[in-house]
Amino acid sequence: MKRVAILGSTGSIGSQALDVIGAHPERFSVGALAARNNVALLAKQANRFRPSSLSIGSPELVSTLRAALDYEPRFIECGVDGLRATVEGDAQCVLAATDGMVAFDAVLHAIDRGLAIALANKELAVAAGELLFAHARSSGSAILPVDSEHSAVFQCLIGERVADVDRVVLTASGGPFWEWPGLRMAQATPEQALAHPTWAMGAKNTLDSATMMNKGLEVIEASRLFELRPDQIEIVVHRQSVAHAFVIFRDGSVKAQLAAPDMRVPIGYALSYPDRLPGHDAQQTRDALGLGATSAQLTFEPVDETRFPAIALCYRALRAGGTYPAVLSASNEEAGRAFLHGKVKFTDISALVKRALDDHEGGPATLASIRAADSWARTATREAVAKASPVA
């Protein structure tokens, strides 16, 4: 029985993780749940799984949450301290499924305790990957990827030597705007950007898919996870979202991982590793591959970086290293939020991130410098948004 703490339990990944846990009560239990402000859903989850520890985003929500519970948890905390408190208990595995850097301290503390980390937060790996993985090597903590692409690479590398890897190929769905011309993309609305053709994700990750920033962030994450150089990682667009990654070895051999586009597959693998969970997913994948009554075609296309400049920005930040990835991640989060609130155009998102990278004076990645770079980038991007021309 593995006891799991979920940071970001009311989001898309957190909710799907609880689906996996609920389907396998003989294997998993929930030790702690943490959410930002969705009190109703957090209370519903807590009443079902009855964790001993809960965390909510602000103190004003604690009494509301407590009133909605039908049991008495050991404690209810709030904010950043609450996130850290949830990994202090008896959990053996922490699923990091929050957005942004809010769970940085909690995840770093869990790593230093030697807990296994199921990592679903790109921003943590991007902004603070150098620190997180250095701490994991010191403590013996296992960091297991939850993103479908990184889970695919992880599975392909089992039993292999990273020294034998020539190249890793990450696949991208292309998002809702893959076939849109650049001029039309400038007029895209938040509703259109959030209409992902394949995956069910939260707003932030869905928007990042539309800009393809998510794929660039995944390049940085793959570099951190698997100790790869930037030139060893490439991206292709694969609209069917069935093949999640390829690993090309130096002898010309290729391994790939394919599965139906269902996040519960990589979530379940990260939680149960090294085991695989039984379920109905094998038939879903057969259908997606056209092995059943239907037929299917798998296609791969090069990325058009002129329409999706976020890709080049991510490679730039990875090569620069130090605090540049933290600036990239924080500026993108602020610019994306401004777009969703109607303050800037869709095509302004990457332009704002580029401006932050241009203006940043980088330095080595330390706890203090990462926090400072994150704060600086958010302030700089908000100020740039305030000066931007109003969206018509």
C-alpha positions in Angstrom: 0.0 0.0 0.0 1.6 3.3 -1.2 0.5 6.5 0.6 0.4 9.5 -1.8 0.3 13.2 -1.1 -1.2 15.3 -4.0 -0.2 18.9 -4.4 -2.8 20.4 -6.8 -5.5 17.8 -6.2 -8.4 19.8 -7.8 -6.6 20.4 -11.1 -6.7 18.2 -14.1 -3.7 16.0 -13.2 -4.6 15.9 -9.5 -8.2 14.8 -10.3 -7.1 12.2 -12.8 -4.6 10.9 -10.2 -7.4 10.4 -7.7 -9.3 8.5 -10.4 -6.3 6.1 -10.7 -6.0 5.8 -6.9 -9.7 5.2 -6.5 -9.6 2.5 -9.1 -6.8 0.7 -7.2 -7.6 0.9 -3.4 -5.6 -2.2 -2.8 -2.4 -0.4 -3.9 -2.8 3.2 -2.9 -4.2 5.5 -0.2 -4.2 9.3 0.1 -2.2 10.9 2.9 -2.6 14.5 2.0 -4.4 16.8 -0.5 -3.6 20.4 -1.3 -5.5 22.8 -3.5 -5.5 26.6 -4.2 -9.2 27.7 -3.8 -11.6 25.1 -5.0 -13.0 24.4 -1.6 -16.1 22.4 -2.9 -14.0 19.9 -4.9 -11.3 19.6 -2.3 -13.9 18.8 0.3 -15.5 16.2 -2.0 -12.2 14.6 -2.6 -11.3 14.6 1.1 -14.6 13.1 2.2 -14.0 10.3 -0.2 -10.3 9.5 0.4 -10.1 10.9 4.0 -6.5 12.1 4.1 -5.1 13.1 7.4 -3.7 16.4 6.1 -5.3 19.1 4.0 -4.0 22.4 2.6 -6.0 25.3 1.0 -4.7 28.4 -0.6 -5.7 31.1 2.0 -6.7 31.3 5.6 -10.1 32.7 4.7 -11.0 29.4 3.2 -10.1 27.1 6.1 -13.4 27.5 8.0 -15.4 26.9 4.8 -13.4 23.8 4.1 -13.8 22.5 7.6 -17.5 23.0 7.5 -17.8 20.9 4.3 -16.0 17.9 5.7 -17.7 14.9 7.3 -14.6 13.9 9.2 -11.9 15.6 11.2 -8.4 15.6 9.5 -5.3 15.8 11.6 -4.7 19.3 10.4 -5.8 21.9 7.8 -3.1 24.4 6.8 -3.0 27.1 4.2 -0.7 28.7 1.7 3.0 27.8 1.1 3.3 26.6 4.7 0.3 24.3 4.1 1.9 22.8 1.0 5.1 22.1 3.0 3.1 20.6 5.9 1.4 18.1 3.5 4.7 16.5 2.7 5.7 16.3 6.4 3.4 13.4 7.1 3.6 9.7 6.3 3.3 9.9 2.5 5.8 7.8 0.5 5.2 9.6 -2.8 4.4 13.2 -3.6 2.5 14.1 -6.8 3.6 17.6 -7.7 0.7 18.8 -9.9 0.4 22.5 -9.1 1.1 25.3 -11.6 4.0 27.7 -11.4 6.5 27.9 -8.5 4.1 27.8 -5.6 5.1 24.3 -4.5 8.8 24.8 -4.9 9.6 24.8 -1.2 7.3 21.8 -0.5 8.8 19.7 -3.3 12.3 20.5 -2.4 11.6 19.6 1.2 10.0 16.3 0.0 13.1 15.6 -2.1 15.4 16.3 0.8 13.3 13.8 2.9 14.0 11.2 0.3 10.4 10.8 -0.9 9.6 9.7 -4.4 8.3 12.6 -6.5 5.8 12.1 -9.4 6.6 15.3 -11.2 3.8 16.9 -13.3 4.9 20.5 -12.9 6.9 21.7 -15.8 7.7 25.0 -14.2 9.5 23.4 -11.3 11.7 21.3 -13.5 12.4 24.3 -15.8 13.0 27.1 -13.3 14.7 25.1 -10.6 15.6 21.8 -12.3 19.4 22.1 -11.6 18.7 22.4 -7.9 15.9 19.8 -7.7 17.9 17.1 -9.4 21.1 17.9 -7.5 19.2 17.6 -4.2 17.6 14.3 -5.5 21.0 12.8 -6.3 22.1 13.7 -2.8 19.1 12.4 -0.9 18.3 9.4 -3.1 14.9 10.7 -4.0 13.4 9.3 -7.2 11.9 11.9 -9.5 9.4 10.1 -11.8 8.0 12.0 -14.8 4.3 12.4 -15.3 4.2 14.3 -18.6 3.3 11.8 -21.3 6.4 12.7 -23.3 8.9 12.4 -20.4 7.2 9.2 -19.2 7.7 7.8 -22.7 11.4 8.7 -22.7 11.8 7.3 -19.2 10.2 4.0 -20.3 12.4 3.8 -23.5 15.5 4.3 -21.4 14.9 1.5 -18.9 17.8 -0.9 -19.3 19.7 1.5 -21.6 22.6 3.8 -21.1 22.2 7.5 -21.6 25.6 7.5 -23.1 24.2 5.4 -26.0 21.5 8.0 -26.8 22.0 10.0 -30.0 18.7 11.9 -29.9 15.4 12.1 -28.1 12.3 13.2 -30.2 9.4 14.6 -28.3 6.0 14.7 -30.1 3.6 17.6 -30.0 -0.1 17.7 -30.8 0.3 21.1 -32.5 -2.5 22.5 -30.4 -5.6 24.3 -31.8 -3.7 26.7 -34.0 -1.4 24.4 -35.9 -3.0 25.1 -39.3 -3.7 28.8 -38.6 -1.7 31.5 -40.5 0.2 34.0 -38.3 -2.1 36.9 -39.0 -5.1 34.9 -37.9 -3.3 33.7 -34.7 -3.0 37.4 -33.7 -6.8 37.6 -33.4 -7.2 34.3 -31.5 -9.5 34.4 -28.5 -8.9 32.8 -25.1 -11.9 30.4 -25.8 -10.2 29.3 -29.0 -6.8 28.9 -27.4 -8.4 26.7 -24.6 -10.1 24.3 -27.1 -7.4 21.6 -27.3 -8.0 19.0 -30.0 -6.7 16.0 -28.1 -5.9 16.4 -24.4 -8.0 17.4 -21.4 -5.8 19.7 -19.4 -6.0 22.7 -17.1 -6.1 26.2 -18.6 -2.4 27.0 -18.1 -1.1 23.9 -19.8 -3.8 24.1 -22.6 -2.7 27.7 -23.4 0.9 26.6 -23.4 0.0 23.9 -25.9 -1.6 26.6 -28.1 1.6 28.7 -28.1 3.7 25.5 -28.1 5.5 26.9 -25.1 4.7 23.6 -23.4 6.8 21.7 -25.8 9.7 24.1 -25.3 9.4 23.7 -21.6 9.4 20.0 -22.1 12.7 20.2 -23.9 14.2 21.9 -20.9 12.6 19.4 -18.6 13.9 16.5 -20.7 17.4 18.0 -20.5 17.2 18.1 -16.7 15.6 14.7 -16.3 17.9 12.7 -18.6 21.0 14.8 -18.6 20.8 15.6 -22.3 22.4 18.4 -24.3 20.0 20.8 -26.1 21.1 19.5 -29.5 20.1 16.0 -28.5 16.4 16.9 -28.1 14.1 17.7 -31.0 10.3 18.2 -31.5 8.0 16.9 -34.2 4.2 17.5 -34.5 2.2 14.4 -34.3 -1.5 15.3 -34.4 -2.8 11.9 -33.3 -1.1 12.1 -29.9 -0.5 8.4 -29.9 3.3 8.2 -30.2 4.6 10.2 -27.2 8.4 10.1 -27.7 11.2 8.3 -29.6 14.7 7.6 -28.5 17.2 7.2 -31.3 20.4 5.3 -30.2 23.8 5.8 -31.6 23.7 2.5 -33.5 20.6 3.7 -35.4 18.1 1.7 -33.3 14.9 3.4 -32.2 12.6 2.9 -29.3 9.2 4.5 -29.0 6.4 4.5 -26.5 2.8 4.6 -27.8 -0.4 4.8 -25.9 -3.9 6.3 -26.2 -4.0 10.0 -25.3 -5.1 9.5 -21.7 -3.1 11.1 -18.9 -4.1 8.4 -16.5 -1.6 6.1 -18.2 1.6 8.1 -17.3 0.1 9.1 -14.0 -0.5 5.5 -13.1 2.9 4.4 -14.2 4.6 7.2 -12.1 2.6 6.2 -9.0 3.0 2.4 -9.4 6.6 2.3 -10.8 8.2 -0.2 -11.4 4.9 -2.0 -11.8 2.2 -1.4 -14.4 -1.4 -1.1 -13.4 -4.0 -3.3 -14.9 -6.9 -1.6 -16.7 -8.8 -1.0 -20.0 -6.0 1.2 -21.5 -4.6 -1.5 -23.7 -7.8 -1.7 -25.7 -7.9 2.1 -26.0 -4.4 2.0 -27.5 -5.3 -0.8 -29.9 -8.2 1.4 -31.1 -6.0 4.5 -31.4 -3.5 2.5 -33.5 -6.2 1.1 -35.7 -5.6 -2.4 -34.6 -9.3 -3.0 -34.0 -12.3 -2.4 -36.2 -11.2 1.2 -37.1 -8.2 2.4 -39.1 -5.7 5.1 -38.1 -2.7 6.9 -39.6 0.2 8.2 -37.7 1.8 11.4 -39.2 4.8 13.5 -38.2 5.5 17.1 -39.3 8.3 19.6 -38.6 7.7 22.5 -36.3 7.1 25.9 -37.9 9.1 28.1 -35.5 8.1 31.3 -37.3 4.5 30.9 -36.1 5.5 29.4 -32.8 8.5 31.4 -31.6 8.1 30.0 -28.0 10.2 26.9 -29.1 13.3 29.0 -29.9 12.9 31.0 -26.7 13.0 27.8 -24.7 16.1 26.5 -26.4 17.7 29.9 -25.8 16.9 29.8 -22.1 18.2 26.2 -21.8 21.5 27.1 -23.5 21.9 30.2 -21.4 21.2 28.2 -18.2 21.5 29.8 -14.7 18.4 31.9 -13.9 17.2 32.3 -17.6 14.9 29.3 -17.4 13.3 30.8 -14.3 12.7 34.1 -16.1 11.3 32.2 -19.1 8.8 30.2 -17.0 7.6 33.1 -14.8 7.3 35.6 -17.7 5.3 33.0 -19.7 2.9 32.4 -16.8 2.3 36.2 -16.4 1.9 36.8 -20.1 -0.5 33.9 -20.5 -2.6 35.1 -17.6 -2.7 38.6 -19.2 -3.9 37.0 -22.5 -6.6 35.0 -20.8 -7.8 38.2 -19.1 -8.0 40.0 -22.4 -5.2 42.4 -21.8 -2.8 41.3 -24.6 -3.1 39.4 -27.9 -2.2 35.8 -28.3 0.9 36.6 -30.3 2.0 39.0 -27.6 2.7 36.1 -25.2 6.0 35.0 -26.8 6.9 38.7 -27.5 6.6 39.5 -23.7 8.7 36.4 -22.8 11.4 37.4 -25.3 11.5 40.9 -23.9 12.0 39.5 -20.4 14.9 37.3 -21.6 16.4 40.2 -23.4 16.3 42.5 -20.3 17.4 39.9 -17.8 20.9 39.9 -16.4 21.5 36.3 -15.6 23.5 34.5 -13.0 24.0 31.1 -11.5 21.0 29.1 -10.2 20.8 29.2 -6.5 17.8 29.1 -4.2 18.0 32.9 -3.7 18.7 33.7 -7.4 15.9 31.6 -8.7 13.4 33.2 -6.4 14.7 36.7 -7.3 14.6 35.9 -11.0 11.1 34.6 -10.8 9.9 37.7 -8.9 11.8 40.1 -11.3 10.3 38.4 -14.4 6.8 38.6 -13.0 7.1 42.3 -12.2 8.8 43.1 -15.5 6.1 41.3 -17.5 3.2 42.8 -15.6 4.7 46.3 -16.2 5.1 45.5 -19.9 1.5 44.3 -20.0 0.3 47.5 -18.4 2.1 49.6 -21.1 0.8 47.4 -24.0 -1.9 48.7 -26.4 -5.4 47.7 -25.4 -6.8 44.6 -27.2 -9.5 45.6 -29.7 
